C-alpha cells in the first residue's frame, strides 16, 4: 500500500454472516481487508453473489456487521464481535484439552510410584498456569467486545460531541474578545445555530450511497425536491429558502434543471432517476460515496453519461468513491485501484493498469478472459479461462492469506503460489 496518501476508509477483517437456521451460516463477506485513500476511486468487482453489495451495505451500516471493524477518517463506525467470542470459545476448549492432558499425566505419575503430594502439587501448579492463560484471553476479548459494542452504538454521539467541542473552541474565544455588543449578539446567534447543527451531526453523514435500481430507491409518493431535501431536514435544517437553494444547486450539478424539483420519480427516464439518486447522495457534501452498480440498470449510451457525471463530481467536490460493479471495462476506465472479489473474499487488489497487464489470481484471469472486444479477429481467437477452485488450488498443506507479491499488488495465496506468481511477474 502507498503510505504517502491519507486513508479515509479502513476495513479490517470485515465479516457479514447471515443465519440459515440455528447452526448454519451463509458467509456473504468473510475476512475482507482494504484501505481507501482520500480522492481515489476503488473498484470492487466480481460475479453476481460474490458479496460486493453486501460489503458496501455493511460499510454504510445498513447491516450490523458480524465481525471486524470499519474506520472512517480514523474513527471506528462499525464493529462486530464474532471473532472475539470465537477466541474465547477456542481458549476454553484448549483449556479443557490441556486439563485432560494434565489429569492423564497425574494418573501416570501416581501409577509410576511418585509421591502423591509432589504429583498433586505439580498438577495444581500447571493447572493454575493454564487457568491464568485462559483468564487473560477471556479478559482481553471481553474488553474488546465491550469496546466494539460501545463504538458501534455510540460512534455518532461521540462524533457529535467532537463537532460541538470544535464549534465551542471556535466561537467562545471570539465572543469573549468582542467588545461591541451588537457584534457579540450576532456571534452568539451564530454560535447557537452552529451548535444546534453540530449536536445533530453524525459521522455517517460523511458517507452516502447510490443504489443500483433507480426506480426502487426513490419514493414514488415524494417529489424530487422532497427526496433530495430529506437529508437536510433530518440534519436539522429548517430554512426553506436554504433548502431550495441546495436542491437547485445539486440538480444543476447532476445535469437536471430546477423545474424538475416539483415532479415525481415516475415522470423521469432511468438515467434521469439515477441522476436524482446521485443528487440525493451529494446534497450533504459527503466525503465518501458508495456507488452500488449505479449504471448496471441503464442503457449503454446512458451508462457513459452517468460515469462521466461521477467523474466530474469527483473532481469538483473531491469525492472518494467505492465503485461496485461487474463490468470490468467500465471499472478500468473509472477506477484508480481494483479489488477482485470471489465467494466473500478479496482475492486480488492492485492498480487498474497493473491488474489488466499482470493478472495473477486464476479467478481474475477468468474474469478478464470474459471481456468481449469489438474486434471480430480477436473474438474468433478469444479463449475463455474457466476457474475451478478445487483444481486451481491446493490448500491442504497451507492455508492462503493476503500477500503483497510486488509493491501495491496483493493476492490471496499461500507460499507455494506466491513463489509461482513472483516467477510469473519476472517472466513478463
Order of alpha helices (4+ residues) and beta strands (2+ residues): beta-beta-beta-alpha-beta-beta-alpha-alpha-alpha-beta-alpha-alpha-alpha-beta-alpha-beta-alpha-beta-beta-alpha-alpha-alpha-alpha-beta-beta-alpha
